[in-house]
Amino acid sequence: MELLTELLTKINGVVWGVPMLVGILGLGLYLQLGLGLMPIRKLGTGFRLLFSKVEAGSGEISPFNALMTALSATIGTGNIAGVATAIFFGGPGALFWMWMTALVGMATKYAEAVCAVKYRETDKLGNHVGGPMYYIKNGLGAKWAWLGVAFAVFGGFAGFGIGNTVQANSVADALDSSFGISHVTTGVVLMVLVGAVLIGGIRWISEVAGKLVPLMTISYFAAGLVVLAVNLEEIPAAFGLIIEHAFSPIAAQGGFAGAAVWMAIRFGVARGVFSNEAGLGSAPIAHAAAKTDNPVRQGLIAMLGTFIDTIVVCSITGLAIIVTGSWTSGEAGASLTTLAFSTAIPGGEYIVAIALAIFAFTTILGWSFYGEKCVQFLFGVKAIVPFRIAWVLALPIGATQSLEFIWLMADTLNAMMAIPNLIALALLSPVVFRLTREYFAKQ
């Protein structure tokens, strides 16, 4: 395990180096500028479309449930443990870089969904399938086929990290520390519950997500607002710390080891991407199943996922940690978020534990669909059932493994998954710009 951890650490340092950060932020900025800041300007339009009457078109799930499925996969441990980890290593300034990642990531998520609907296919079971592997195959042609295969391979493996074992491990740790429930018990319960939902495929997954995601997001956001209200006078100073140390190093204080600007950028961007998944190519797999015949409409809805995940939910976590002063405690991960909530709200540790459990459960469901479609792309529909069995069996394994190793593995696989997708989006950007111009010219 030590040798494997050492190897993964070296690979992680390479794939999450300057080129990757420049690639993610650079492509997002290029798409945002190429679209004339449309994802920011049309944020209200996206919300109106989200709650409008279901559009007629081919697909298996409503545009709303497509977004909820995508959000079920993105709103997870990244919003609780991931934000805390970013602040623990990068200081308060890391939250600023998470925001920047989200603002440019809205354009990236928009482009992903546009391409997913534009180039999706219908499989042998009559279901719509799409995502980076399909828009590479159908949008870039045969000479790029290897890139689609690479994404599917990385996506299939990444799912077992970011969407399975990381989630199981984090929720097991939270339930053990708050309620004394053993890791093994949590792993087995997750295995049973997830297995029961996966029987129904994307329709069952989207129905569960459509009900749980709005409820859990609003509840967690409300609890976070209570923490901020209790520490109202600290909010201006918190924003001051965030802005100041996004561009200047911060010295060690209390249990905080100090951080250079590079650490704030590195962990802010990495955890921001881990949380909202803009650029990874995962969310468009869900949006490809939406009932719509208009790629741009679904793109406008899809970009809301990045806004809700990072600008809303991650900000609540980060601000709670900073205004309570918990960021200097020396705690890390979910324990840091738990400390922040518990110092302001009696029983706050239980709120975080329950939120984490629900977030993780829905993330496991959403990512099961992503991983399944990657494996299906590689091996056909015959691989669906074996994949679901392997997915369910991995949960108790993840629940009982080292958190540090699991996070490292997930972080590394994220970057490797993003590379093919970022290349494809850059090459297909003219198509995205053209479709966007044509759509708004008719409005």
N, C-alpha and C positions, 0 to 999 in steps of 0.2 A: 504493500500500500504506500509506503514511503517513497519508493522509486517511482510509482505511478503518479503520485502527487507532485513530485519534483519535476517529472516530465511534463505534466499538465501545466504546471506553473510557468515553465519555459515557453511552451506553446502559447499560453495565455498572454504572456508578455509580448509576443510577436503579433498575434492576431488582434490584440487590443492596443497596439501601439499607435503612433502618430498617424500612419496611413489610414487605419480604420476610422479613427475619430474624424479625420479630415474628410474621409469618404462619406460617412454618415451625415455629418453636419454640412459638408460641401454640397452633396447631392440634394439634400433637403432645401438648402438655401437657393440652389440653382432652380429647382422646381418651383419654389415659392416665388422667386423673382420672375421666372418664365410664365407663371400663371398670373402675374400682376398682383400678388398678395391676395388673390381670390379666396383661398381657404380661410384667411383671417377676415376679409371683408364680408364674406358670405356665411359667416358662422350662424347668424340668425336664420338664414335660408335653410341651412342644414337641419336646424332644430324644427323648423316648420314642416319640412319634408318628413322628418322622423315621425311626427304625430299626425300626418295627413292620411287620408284614406289609402288603403293598400293599393298600389299601382298594379294594373293588369299586366301580366307578363309571365314568361316561363320561369320556373324555379320551384323549390320545395318549401321554402320558408318565407315569411314576410320580411320586408326590409328592416322593420323594427327588431324582429327576432334575430335577423342576421347580425345586426349591431350588438344585440345583447349576447349572442353567442361569442362574438369577437371580444366583447368586454368581459365575458365570463373567463376568457383565457388570459386577458391582460390585467384585470383587477385581481390581484392575488398577493402572494408574499412580497412581491416587488414593491407594493404600496405600503407595506408595514415594515417588513424586515429589510427590504432593499433600500428604501429611503434612509432608514436608520444606519445601514452599513455605509452608505455614501457619506453621511454626515460624520460618522465615526472616523472614517479614513480621510475624508476631504475637508471636513469642517463645514460651517454654515454656508460657505460659498458654493458648495456642491449643489445646493438647492437651486441657485441661480442657473447653473449650467443644465440642470434638469429641465428648467423652464425653457431655456433656449432650444434644447433638444426637442421639446414638445412643439414649440412654435414652428420650427422648420419641419418637424415630423408630421405635422398636420398635412402639409403638401405631399410628403412622401406617402402617407396612408391614403390620401385621396388618389394619387396616381396608381397605387397598388390595386385599389378597388376598381378603378376605371379599366385597367388592363385585365383584371380578373374576370369582369363581366363581358368585356369585349371579346376575349379569346377563350371563353369557357367551352366545355364540351358536354355531351350527354353520354354517360357510361352504359354498359350492357344491362344495368338494372334500371335504366331510365332516369337516373338522377343526374343533376347538373354538377359537374366537377370543374374546378379551376384553381388558380393560384400561380405562383411564379413558374412552376414546371410547365404549366400549360401556356402561359403567355410567352414563355421562352420558345416553346415548341411551335406554337401557331403564329407568333408575332415576329420571331427572329429567323425562323427557317431551320432547315436540316443542319446547316453548318454549326449551329449553336446548340444542337441537341444534347451534347455532352454537358452543357451548363445546366440544363433542366434536370438531367440525371444527378448531377452533383448536388443541386438544391434538394432534390427528393431524398438523397442519401443523408445529407447533413440534417435535413428536417426530420427525417425518421428517427435518427439518433438523438437530435436535440430535444425532441418531444419527451423522451424518457428522462431528460435532465430537467429542463425548465418547466415542463408541464406535468411531470409525474413525481419523480423521486424528491425534487426540491420541495414541492408542495407538501407531499406526505411527511417529509422530515420536519418541515417548519410547523405544521399543525400538530404533529406528535409532540414536539418540544413544548409548544404553547400549552397543550392540554395536560401534559405531564406536570409542568411547573405551576399551573393554575388550579387544576382539579385533581392532580395525582393519578391521572389515567396513564397506564403504561404505554410505551411506544408500540409494543406488539398489539395490544388491544386496539389502539387507534388504526394501525395498519390493516388489521383484519376487518374492522368496521368499514373503513374506506373501501376496501376491496369488495365487500358485499354491496354497498350502496352504489358505487360506480358501475359495477357489473350489472346491476338491475336497470340502470338508465341506458347503458350502452346497447342493450338488447334492441331498443327502438331506433337506434341510429340517430341521424341528424334531426329528425322531427322531434323525438323525445328530448334530445339534448337542448334544442332551441326552445322547447316549451318550458323546461325547467329553468333555463337561463333567463327567459323572458319574464319569469315571475320572481326568481331569487335575486338577480342582479340589481334591478331598481330598488328593491327592498333593502338589500344589504348596503348598497352605496349610500342611499339617503340616511340610513340609520347610523352608519359610521361617520358620515359627514356631520350629522347633528351632534354626535358625541364629541367630535373634534371641535365644533363651534363652542361647546360648553367649556372645554379646556381653554380655548382662546379667551372666552368671556371672563373666566376666573382670573386669567393673567392679562387682562386688557391693557394695563399700563406698560407691559413689556413688549407689546407688538411693534411699536415704532423702532425700538432698539433692536428687535429681532430682524426687521427688514434692513436696518443699518448694517448689522453683522453680515447678512446675506450678500448685500451689494458690495460692501467693502472687501470682504474676503473672497469674492469671486475673482478679484484682480490683484490682491496682495496676500502674502503668506500670513498665517496665523500662528502665534506662539503656543506652546504647551500650557495648559492650565487645568488644574484638577486632575481628573483621570484621562483628559484628552492629550494626545501625544504631540499635537501640533501638525500643521500641514502646509506644503508648498502650493502655489497656484496650480501647478501641474496636477497635483493630487485632486484638487477640487474639480478641475476640468475632467480628468480621467474618470473619476468615480461618479461625477455628476452625469456625464454622458453615458457611461456604461450602465449605471443603474437606471437612468432615464429610459434607455433603449430596452433594458431588461423589463422594465415596468410597462411601457406603452407599446413596445414591439414594433415601432415605426422603422421600417427598413429591413426587418427580419423576413418579411414575406409570409408571415403566418396568418394575419387577419384576412387577407384577400381570399384565402381558402374558404372561409366562412361566407364572405360576401358574394362569392361566386354562386352560392346556392340560393340567393335571394330571388323572390318573384319580381323581376323587373326586366324590361327590355331596353333600359336606358343606362349605360355605364356611368354617365356623369351624375345622374340622380343618386345612384348608389354610392358614388365617390363622395358626394356632399354629405351623405349620412355617415359613411365610414370614417371621415376625418374627425367627426365628433368624438370618436373613441379615444383619440390621443388627447384631445382637450379635456374630456371628463376624467380620464385616467391620471394624467400628470398635473395639469393646471388646477384641477379641483381636488382629487383624492390625495395625490402625493403631497400637495401643498399643505393640506390639513395635517398630515402626519409630520412633515418637516417643521412646520411652524409650532406644532404642539411640543416637539422635542426641544426646539430652541427657546421658546418663551418660558418654559418651565425650568430651564437651566440644566435639563437632564443630559444634554450633549457633552457636558464636562464630567459626567459621572464615571466614565470608563466602561459603561455597559455598551453592548453592541447588538446588532440584529434586532429581532423581535423583542428581546428583553429591554432594549433601550426605549422602544415605543411603549411598551407596557409600563415602564417606570414613569414616562411622561404623563400618560393618562391616569395612572394611579395616584400621582401626586396632586392632581387637580380634581379627580372625581373618586369618591368612595366606591370601591369595587371596580375601579377602572381597569384593573388587570383582567377581570372577567370579560369586560367589554371587548378588549383587544383579543383575548383568546377565542371568544365566540366569533368575532369578525374574521379572524385569521382562519378559523376552521371552515367557515362558510365560503370565504374567498378562495381558499385552497381547493375545496370540493368542486366549485364551479370551474376553476382553472383546470383541474384534472379532466373535467368533462369536455371543455372546449378544446384543450390540446389533444385529447384522444382523437377528435375528429381531424385535426391537422395532421397528426402522425399517421392516421389511417389513410388519408388521401395521398400522402407521400408514398407510403408502402404500396397502395393501390396503383399509383402511377408506375411504379417499378415492376410490380408482379401481377397486376390485374385484380379483378374483383375476388378471385379465389383466395387472396391473401387477407381479406377483411376479418374473417372469423379468427384465424390464428393470431393476427395482430391484437385483436381485442382481448384474447386470452392472455397474451404476453403482457399487455398493458395492465390488466387487473392484477396479475401475479407480481408485477414489479412494485406495487404500492407498499405491501408490508416490508419488502426489502429496503425501499427508500426510507421508510419510517424509522428504521433501526440503524441507519448508517451515520457516519460522521458528517455533521452539518458543513464543516469547512471544506471537505472534499467534494460534497455534492454541489455546493455553491460554485466552487472552482470549475467543476466539470460543466455545469450549466452555462457559466459565463463564457467559457472557451467555445462550447458548441454554438452559442448564440452568434458569435462573430463569424464562425465558419459557415453558418447558415446564411448570414447576411450578405456575404461576398457575391455569390451568384445573383442574388436578387438585386443588389445595387447596380451591378453591371447591366442587367436586363432593363431596369428602370431608366438608366441613363440612355440606353440605345432606343428605347421606346418612347422617350419623352416627347419627340415631335408628334407622335400619335395622340398622346394625352393633351398636348396643347391644342391640336387641331379639333379634337372632339369637344373640348371645353369651349373654344371660340364658337363652334357651330351651335352648341346648346344654348349659350347665352345670347347669341344673335337672334334666336327665335323667341326669346322671353320678352 
